[in-house]
Amino acid sequence: MMFAKITSIFLILAIAAIPVAMGQDAESGEPETLTVEMMVIREASVSTSREQNLFALDYIENAIGRGNTGDDIYSALERLVLAGSKNRTLSRGQVINNFPDVRQEAARQLGTLGTEEARAILLRAGLSEREPIVMAEIITALSEIEAEDNAQTVSTLVWVAGRFHRSRNPNNHVALATVNALERFAERDGGITNHNAFHYLFAVAEGPYVTSVRNRAWEIIDGLRGDTGEE
């Protein structure tokens, strides 16, 4: 009930979109002017409440839709995609900000932004993520970002996917997202030059996955046949 009341207040204020002063600008020392929308995003994205985090993501998606891709948007998405994995808040020894669905949605929105800054955030998130559903979204988001040089992305992607592959229970969603991502990178780069990527594809094709995932890996291997590349 209390959250509903707070949400209603935020909605009313955000619709008004009144500029307000909050804090100081880091460079000039002058008061920093923010819209109520950005204040809501900042406050809700640092909360340890799942509902508030999802609320922030709704606001962020609307802001991106209107072309607002400023630093505050990236900062909020970075906080949300790392919350509970790399950046943990503890209470009595328990992590209280671990919300996989929040990280998953933040990863999706970063993929939508499709910038170099978004790619860097996703790569950091991938290194610390342990939830398969979130990892699959991070991999998919990375594959949607076009860059001049995809070598670092492919290398990191294969490393984190390999970590899941070597676990006690390899995950079908992570494996499928990874082989699909490798196909996209191969299409853009004219093939795969990372030997570890080839090794991963064969590991999936012969690994403990459902038939559709193994067949997908074989399909990509077949399409890349003859392209051995160099490391």
Protein Blocks (a to p, Z undefined) as FASTA:
>chain_A
ZZmmmmmmmmmmmmnopacdehjdfklopacdddfklmmmmmmmmpcbfklmmmmmmmmm
mmmmnopacfklmmmmmmmmmgoilmccdeehiafkbcfklmmmmmmmmmmnopaklmmm
mmmmmmmpcbfklmmmmmmmmmmpccfblklmmmmmmmmmmmmmmmmbdcfklmmmmmmm
mmmmmmmnopafbfklmmmmmmmmmmccdfklmmmmmmmmmmmgoilopZZ
